[in-house]
Amino acid sequence: MQRLSLECCPDASGAYVVALRIAAPVSVRLGKAAPVALAAGRYLYCGSAYGPGGLRARLGRHFRRDKSIRWHIDQLTTAGDVLGAWAIPQRDECELVRRLGFLHSPIAGFGASDCPDCRSHLLHWPQRIARSAITTALAANAARPLWLNGPTISPPPRAAASRDTSRPRPSPAPE
C-alpha cells in the first residue's frame, strides 16, 4: 500500500477514516450529556468533507493538535495520536461505517448526532485486526482508499522506573 503524506490528499469532497491511538482513558462530552469515559486503545473515526478544501483541509485539521474543540472528534485528536487516515473521494461516511460494521461502537452518537442511520461514527479498532483488513473492508466494491500518514509521533518517554538514576552510570571503558 502506498504511504503518502497529507500533501498528496485530494482537495475533492468525500469521506475519510481517521486512525487514532489513545494512550490513557479520555473523558468525552457529547453536547450537554454527562461525560463518557473512553478506554485507552485504537479507534477509527468516519467523517466527511464537503466544504472548501475538501478532504485535504478536513484531514489537515484532524492532524493538528492545536485547535479549538468544534466537533466530537476534536476531543480525541487533541488527546491522542493520529496514526493516519484513509481518504476516499466521492464517498459518504455512513457507507464507511457500514463497511466497518464488524467493529464495535464504543460511544453512541459520537460524530453522528445529525445521522439518523448510524449508532456512532467512532469505532473501536482492536490490535488483533490489521490495517490491511480495514483497507480491504473500505475498498469493498470501490476504488482502493488512499492511506495518508499521520503527523510524526514521538516515541513514548521511557518510564522512570526502568533504570536506577540514583547512582551515576560508569563511563564506558576506553578502547
PLY file of the C-alpha trace (Angstrom):
ply
format ascii 1.0
element vertex 175
property float x
property float y
property float z
element edge 174
property int vertex1
property int vertex2
end_header
0.00 0.00 0.00
1.26 3.47 -0.81
2.19 5.54 2.24
1.61 9.19 1.45
1.63 12.46 3.35
-1.26 14.89 3.72
0.08 16.96 0.80
-0.89 14.07 -1.50
-4.50 14.11 -0.30
-7.04 15.27 -2.89
-8.88 18.51 -2.22
-12.06 16.89 -3.54
-15.06 16.22 -1.35
-15.57 12.74 0.06
-15.28 10.61 3.16
-12.38 9.58 5.36
-11.45 7.34 8.26
-9.04 8.74 10.87
-7.00 6.18 12.81
-6.21 7.20 16.40
-4.37 5.79 19.38
-5.49 6.89 22.83
-2.80 6.09 25.44
-4.90 6.73 28.56
-8.65 6.90 29.24
-10.28 10.11 27.99
-13.43 11.81 29.24
-15.61 12.60 26.21
-18.53 15.00 26.26
-21.32 14.83 23.69
-23.36 18.00 23.94
-24.88 18.61 27.37
-24.86 14.95 28.38
-22.62 13.74 31.19
-19.08 12.88 30.08
-18.39 9.32 28.98
-15.08 7.56 29.69
-13.36 6.20 26.60
-10.80 3.48 27.34
-7.25 3.58 26.04
-6.86 1.84 22.68
-7.05 2.28 18.93
-10.07 3.88 17.30
-11.37 4.75 13.86
-13.49 7.81 13.17
-15.52 8.01 9.95
-16.25 11.51 8.70
-16.96 13.51 5.57
-15.54 16.62 3.97
-17.82 18.56 1.66
-16.69 22.10 2.46
-13.94 24.30 0.98
-10.65 22.45 0.61
-12.38 19.07 0.76
-10.56 16.07 2.19
-7.15 17.75 2.43
-8.47 20.66 4.53
-10.56 18.47 6.84
-7.82 15.90 7.42
-5.32 18.72 7.91
-7.48 19.93 10.79
-7.73 16.44 12.29
-3.94 16.00 12.04
-3.32 19.21 14.08
-3.38 19.19 17.89
-3.70 22.93 18.49
-7.25 23.85 17.59
-10.50 24.81 19.23
-12.82 21.92 20.09
-15.56 22.13 17.45
-16.53 18.52 16.72
-16.67 15.40 18.88
-13.55 14.04 17.17
-11.52 17.12 18.22
-11.64 15.80 21.80
-9.74 12.70 20.66
-7.33 14.24 18.14
-6.13 16.68 20.80
-5.81 13.97 23.49
-4.37 11.09 21.47
-2.13 10.37 18.50
-3.43 10.48 14.94
-1.81 7.50 13.23
-3.06 8.43 9.77
-6.20 8.36 7.67
-7.80 6.72 4.69
-9.21 9.23 2.18
-11.99 8.10 -0.15
-13.15 10.79 -2.61
-16.81 10.90 -3.58
-17.94 8.64 -0.74
-20.16 9.03 2.31
-19.10 8.42 5.93
-22.18 6.32 6.72
-21.21 3.94 3.91
-17.77 3.60 5.54
-19.33 2.90 8.96
-21.42 0.14 7.35
-18.33 -1.37 5.69
-16.63 -1.44 9.09
-19.71 -2.87 10.80
-17.66 -5.76 12.24
-16.13 -3.22 14.69
-17.73 -2.16 17.99
-19.14 1.38 18.50
-17.94 2.45 21.97
-19.98 5.68 22.33
-23.47 6.02 20.87
-23.97 9.27 18.97
-20.25 10.12 18.66
-19.82 12.11 15.45
-23.31 11.06 14.38
-25.59 13.49 16.18
-27.13 14.51 12.83
-27.17 10.99 11.38
-30.44 9.04 11.58
-28.90 5.75 10.37
-25.66 5.25 12.33
-25.29 4.44 16.01
-21.88 6.12 16.02
-19.13 7.23 13.66
-16.47 6.17 16.19
-15.36 2.54 16.13
-13.00 0.59 18.39
-10.10 -0.92 16.39
-8.71 -3.95 18.29
-5.00 -4.75 17.99
-5.81 -8.16 16.51
-7.25 -6.54 13.37
-4.56 -5.48 10.89
-4.63 -2.24 8.95
-4.80 -4.27 5.74
-8.15 -5.73 6.92
-9.53 -2.21 7.37
-8.24 -1.19 3.93
-9.87 -4.26 2.36
-13.21 -3.55 4.06
-13.14 0.10 2.96
-12.32 -0.90 -0.64
-15.22 -3.35 -0.99
-16.72 -2.79 -4.46
-14.94 0.55 -4.81
-11.55 2.07 -5.51
-8.80 1.29 -3.01
-8.69 4.04 -0.36
-5.64 6.27 -0.09
-3.68 5.87 3.21
-2.16 9.11 4.48
0.49 9.01 7.19
-0.39 10.93 10.31
1.82 13.58 11.85
5.14 12.35 13.17
4.62 10.73 16.54
7.48 10.79 19.02
8.06 7.57 20.91
6.64 7.47 24.43
9.10 8.57 27.12
10.85 5.81 28.98
9.41 5.01 32.36
11.49 6.47 35.20
11.41 3.12 36.98
13.10 1.37 34.06
16.55 2.37 35.28
18.09 3.45 38.53
19.05 7.11 38.30
20.11 7.43 41.94
23.71 6.43 41.14
25.81 7.81 38.32
26.43 5.37 35.49
30.03 4.34 34.94
31.74 5.72 31.84
32.41 3.20 29.13
35.89 1.69 29.18
38.32 3.21 26.68
39.08 1.08 23.63
0 1
1 2
2 3
3 4
4 5
5 6
6 7
7 8
8 9
9 10
10 11
11 12
12 13
13 14
14 15
15 16
16 17
17 18
18 19
19 20
20 21
21 22
22 23
23 24
24 25
25 26
26 27
27 28
28 29
29 30
30 31
31 32
32 33
33 34
34 35
35 36
36 37
37 38
38 39
39 40
40 41
41 42
42 43
43 44
44 45
45 46
46 47
47 48
48 49
49 50
50 51
51 52
52 53
53 54
54 55
55 56
56 57
57 58
58 59
59 60
60 61
61 62
62 63
63 64
64 65
65 66
66 67
67 68
68 69
69 70
70 71
71 72
72 73
73 74
74 75
75 76
76 77
77 78
78 79
79 80
80 81
81 82
82 83
83 84
84 85
85 86
86 87
87 88
88 89
89 90
90 91
91 92
92 93
93 94
94 95
95 96
96 97
97 98
98 99
99 100
100 101
101 102
102 103
103 104
104 105
105 106
106 107
107 108
108 109
109 110
110 111
111 112
112 113
113 114
114 115
115 116
116 117
117 118
118 119
119 120
120 121
121 122
122 123
123 124
124 125
125 126
126 127
127 128
128 129
129 130
130 131
131 132
132 133
133 134
134 135
135 136
136 137
137 138
138 139
139 140
140 141
141 142
142 143
143 144
144 145
145 146
146 147
147 148
148 149
149 150
150 151
151 152
152 153
153 154
154 155
155 156
156 157
157 158
158 159
159 160
160 161
161 162
162 163
163 164
164 165
165 166
166 167
167 168
168 169
169 170
170 171
171 172
172 173
173 174
